[in-house]
Amino acid sequence: MSSTARHEGVRLAASAIFADGTTKEWSEISRDKLLKLVNKYKFRYLGTDNPSEIIQNNESIGSFYDLLPSETALVHVNLTQNGTTQLITSLFFDKGVTNSRKKLSPVKTARGIVSLIQQGVGMILEPYENETLINVGRPSGSSKGGWSQARYQRQAEEVVAREANKIKEQLDRYQVPYDEIVHSTKYGAKLARFHVFKSRSHVDQLLSNHSFYPANVKIWSPKKQLVTHTPLKPQPTTVPSRMYTHLRRLIVGIDPGMTTGVAIMNLGGKIEGVFSKKNLSKGELVTEITNYGVPILVCADVSPVPNFVSKFASTYNAEIFSPSLELSKEDKRALANQLDMTRRLDSHERDAIAAVTYAFRNYQENFSKIDQSNLGRKEKDLAKGLLVRGLSIKDSIASVNLLEEQSARIEGIKEDKDYHEKDLELIGRVSNLLEDLAVSEDIISNLRAHSGRLEAQNATLLKRVRQLDRTIQRLQDKQTRDILQTEIMQEKDRQINNLSNKLDHHKRQLSTKNQRIEDLEEMIWLSIEKGGLPVKILDKFSHDAINELRQQRGLDEGDIVLILDPTGGGPQTAANLSQVKLGFVFIEKYDMPEQAREVLYQRGIAVRHAEKYSILRSTHLGLINQQNYLQAKSDYAEYVSNRQEQEKTNKIFQTIENYKYERAKELNNQMKSYDDYELDDEDFIE
């Protein structure tokens, strides 16, 4: 895969070789389509000469790996072992892909990358540890439903135990190393954890044909703190020429589990470090231990030793120690309490300290004898390492003394026929042990070298970041000035708008007040010149409003009332209003409920809509002139007359209907039924 530009929506060129040997090329393909192809065909390798072409700005290599199938690896073809990159054109020329160092088209570049991968050229980028965690939990999204709480809990725990056993059987069938942690309960388990020491792709392949529904099963690999790279084609390893280094020898105690506790002790019995971490992977632990030295003895507080401890020890070719009988909680607590710790330990750290302390006590007496020798501090540590690997105290000290002699002299001793065979055997054993130590320490050296390369890359990146920061700062200063000018103008516009809105509001208030003044002047004129009648204003047709009006301005017999909103009340409200016989009730806009209106009618209180009678009003008081009031009374009298006439007509009609009904009933009772007659034979006509 190759690209000519680095920007959002970049178009890529790609070349692929499928499982059946066929090939296909794309001159332009989007990143999304590329990912769909990779997930569809599950290619073994996805190669590139520049990972930033397919990894977006907000992505890491780890998050990009999450978009790929578990069996697909990302290969950086022009990345070298020491972390530098080589020009892709030069690499093509060196590997015989092209005959010149000229720049190729994107399609030819993609074709060349495929050729390099076939030759085993390139580095596999590894953001994840080569181990897998499997969590088996209760069914997600389920609820108790109609079950009782106890039944729901029992069935959920049975599901976890059943599906965890399926996973365990599959791992055992293929002899995959793993550690298992199960939180057992009376009916099954509430949580199960498997720490599998194989890659995610290997585990996915083992479990691909199995369904664990309805259990909540989560499978993932821990991310490395730093992305590492390994050659696409394994390189031959060589044993270092040095026999021992200055690295500090350590004893490491481990308590693996959901949360892993680690205790680090030097060969003098001093605790160098204690920590615990949830979901700690072997790779993360190796990286952390590198800061302290090289382990020669790895300890556990249980027997048999968990697989996590064994796998970690094998990384350094270290010896493993565990008690013949599992330590009790009291023993662990007593061992941990003997150390003067500056902080409170959690249970995992306490168990790790107990394991490393118990192991040190097993070797303490022999270590003390080596300390009494004339060796230097570093040589004593080396002798203790040989002691841990199985040599006796005498042989360990003698081996270190032999190392200080010249290699030529050692070879001469080997060739000397008079030299004792036991000494020759000792020299051979020491050489083998020291080679093992050198390989273990070379791992640490490589890790530190890689860490140094990363630090150098970080320094370069930080320098580039500082340059970008300065550029951004200059741009931000200009942008800040522009923004400030814009904000000042916007603030002035907002102030002008606010003042304009306030002015409009004051104008509306002034207009309203002027209108009210005009209304009041007209009311006064009507009251003086034309004998206007006062009207009391009732805002709402409710008990509270009526009682408030009665208390503040009074409700007396013959008063005229204007109800602004007559919709809220019923018969009880009308009864409250008609405690005294009002002169007239006007209503605005809406109609009064029929039941309330009927109560007022029965009590002789007139009700009419106010629109046609020109009632002038202020907030609490209104005015109606005599002529309009008399017209309203006349209209209501006409309404009453028409209603009474209608009621009289209805009553007459009902009386007639009742008479008809009773008369028909009498006639039906007088009529005989033919079924009651009896006929004689002579009544029949022959």
Steps between C-alpha positions, in 0.01 A plus 500: 500500500631844406386863480629817340356745756419529865170674564143433602322275251829386344473259205724194526647255252494134598615160377390166647582131466214270597515152651451334159798688354300751298591869516304820475596867492320828571633829366274700735327366807372671814609401849150378587485275195850369576393405853189326364717294263740405780214391725331311217803300383690503833845554346795374706699822454411863424819667379587868465805720461340772716245404769380863528339459157235267640498602868300816560616793713282405796595130487778297655645182354310307766164657411571435129568135583152488656357560150687199355424129532692337784705293250622802301835663588616847396846490335725806463717377213773766512542505881833364625584309815643809671182702439612711203335503158662441163402668173252270330662554159842398638346196667334395174837527322691312775251212501485470123146625463608776259808570288529865602437734791244708315170581664217266395130562449271417794378177335855379428603598853215290642607210277857537626386497865328165437825367351698614808256327734533179298877524554446542875615863504345735752402533863168390651365778723376351826283725720359203693657242727522141376243392759123512531254572780152344505231626737181300552230701679129495562262547205486864400176686440299247700267578787320307770169509317253279679763300685575545864836658580647170619393312187636772272837499678521119495429472127750777415773326704421166334545665157844641595621164634370307196657728239829526694522119497451503120799735461709296742426175312599660169830637638583166663418309180765693307741513798511877509674639812279724712420617851143477622335714768140416591287679760296196597160516669251251636331450164788560259714811454443873480820567300771297323831624357741316270852637441604315184865510390425500128420776254148633450481355149590153632233520770239629255573205273453253786169653612360608162260204469354541848219720624500609862158666501349621729817553706683832461835388355770759427828407328792743462878528502673751729661797325872551533624819661717552190437359154778253417601340173629158406652389169260351250762230442661369822865598528764251623591561865857509622624443853669817631873480557480659844461255788335725752394861524453772757122447515363451850372149577153484650251272671144571383184388680175492302139453610304474171126552475244759394739740672865387495731583789878522443784528753864557392789412736876523449730216602573679827139461616393862446167575333568714190140545392141389564198566282173350380303555182174375358520295177882503509647323195830316482641758257410789731670321790816440293512870412456599867762255631753633246527816712632295794724230350483137391307232696686179583229358727124538455276404794137413561313447825304197372579160358468406218640820354254703284571512126549878516796451737646221282471703180661805661788290639561341160547848348816538711585130524468551877448235765155457657437462872177412680429358847431130524183585692288803426559781749208587726366853530650526847844396372481752214395777735783415742764498222379833361481665844868427566593750230496870582274629221433873470145453371206270549501194273203347326441124516671432164814693594505325838487155335779594257721623787427182692607290200828687442583511872435127541723425201781724629493327839546167322830629353597746775742273685693409182491862382659600833788257443566652157491847660781386732729423204762740362306570183389849397134607515428428133687169514301401809176566315625286210594219740155517660347473154704185434391366838135552411557314171619190686872531576627449852645787700855380438446450128328839463791686663754297304315571174513874558869480581560310177321775303760750615779302337591538137309296245824360364593366840162331534550338160845387614352344810250312284783363288709403804461124545597522865211734576227328699194390298273648768649842436448458126138402561461805723638726230255357248205546735608855576534582130150370428352689794675820407381469141144472631559806716645690206197421283264615780695819552515560126121515503522779758769676299288487183201636688709786636645567155151509355395730782795726417401511133146589598629774730706639212194491275300669774763772529479562124121504515505735799728737311262490207206555736670807650554640151137439417398657832690817412340508155159441652567772758577751227187401313300513820628850579378626164181302534454637852528857372246426228271331748528791744414749228209285393383458859522875564288569192255228598480637854426848365234353270348317799496821706335690214241224460433498876455878506275480193291226665473704820393804300231299321384360833474848654312620192250217537460574870448869426241419233317268741499762773380769260216273392406434861504877567267553206270222626495648848429847362210358298373312806509819707323690222232232474459496874458877518317585178303188408436333833733199457457203734799338677592139415706281734763285326535126582812354332405132529179310570634319810437489874833670580442786257140554626609499866787740424262741321252478787772580757674782310215686327186330627211334317164662576148452370448665163877512412604456139784246453721433194665151493807501273540117491171318577620148406643373827197472730202270547170499692673544839691804372177650363331441837788682673469797263121522545499522881362849438274587207728681258362754256667349193788268404693562178748243358785552248640284216396154618166348596406408857438129573130418453449363853646815659290721274185306596567562870520876440183488284306319773610764751388783271846633408538615139802380297600647161816525282665842539629553146199690361453729802828701489617461858802714575734361764831541676675237709242474780208721390278536194225737384186449290270784395132498583385442145714189449402365840128545424554331163668205676209468743255519211687228309507277806126559563430397142716188555304416816165556323599277209625231734182506709287484183705205380469326834119554493479358148712203598276438802182503285658270247607263776145500646354406159753226456420362845125507421555315174705238678240445777209488248675244285564293806126500595394396148742211502356373828138503364583306180432118514733243360366251246702232668249511791189401289360139493302389189238224482469252219191675368695813445690330214350514149479165324 
